[in-house]
């Protein structure tokens, strides 16, 4: 039976991968909600973008 490597011998995760894993785990419920119920905040994000464009033009 092979021994499980301890944390001292295990390779470390690069900082970029660590931050990506954290980001996905932080918004996991929103990601799964899209695939389960096909709900997203796309409409609201688009509306916010249009408002910002109008504010910039003024």
C-alpha positions as CSV (number, residue, x, y, z in Angstrom):
1,X,0.0,0.0,0.0
2,X,1.4,3.4,-1.0
3,X,1.8,6.1,1.6
4,X,-0.1,9.3,1.2
5,X,2.3,12.2,0.6
6,X,2.4,14.7,3.4
7,X,2.1,18.4,2.8
8,X,5.8,18.9,2.9
9,X,6.4,16.6,-0.1
10,X,3.3,17.5,-2.0
11,X,3.7,20.0,-4.9
12,X,2.3,23.4,-4.2
13,X,-0.4,25.0,-6.3
14,X,0.7,28.1,-8.2
15,X,-0.8,31.4,-7.0
16,X,-2.8,31.8,-10.2
17,X,-4.5,28.4,-9.9
18,X,-5.1,29.0,-6.2
19,X,-6.9,32.3,-7.0
20,X,-8.9,30.7,-9.8
21,X,-10.0,27.9,-7.4
22,X,-11.0,30.5,-4.8
23,X,-13.0,32.5,-7.4
24,X,-14.9,29.5,-8.6
25,X,-15.7,28.3,-5.1
26,X,-16.8,31.8,-4.1
27,X,-19.4,32.0,-6.9
28,X,-20.2,28.3,-7.1
29,X,-23.9,28.7,-6.4
30,X,-24.3,31.3,-9.1
31,X,-22.5,29.1,-11.6
32,X,-24.6,26.0,-10.8
33,X,-27.8,28.2,-10.7
34,X,-27.3,29.1,-14.4
35,X,-27.0,25.4,-15.4
36,X,-29.9,24.3,-13.3
37,X,-32.4,27.1,-13.9
38,X,-30.9,29.0,-16.8
39,X,-31.0,32.2,-14.8
40,X,-28.3,34.8,-15.2
41,X,-27.7,38.5,-14.4
42,X,-27.0,39.2,-18.1
43,X,-30.0,41.6,-18.5
44,X,-29.1,43.6,-15.5
45,X,-25.4,43.7,-16.4
46,X,-26.3,44.9,-19.9
47,X,-28.6,47.6,-18.5
48,X,-25.9,48.8,-16.1
49,X,-23.5,49.0,-19.1
50,X,-25.9,51.1,-21.1
51,X,-26.4,53.5,-18.1
52,X,-22.6,53.9,-17.8
53,X,-22.3,54.6,-21.5
54,X,-25.0,57.3,-21.3
55,X,-23.4,58.8,-18.2
56,X,-20.0,59.0,-20.1
57,X,-21.5,60.7,-23.1
58,X,-23.1,63.5,-21.0
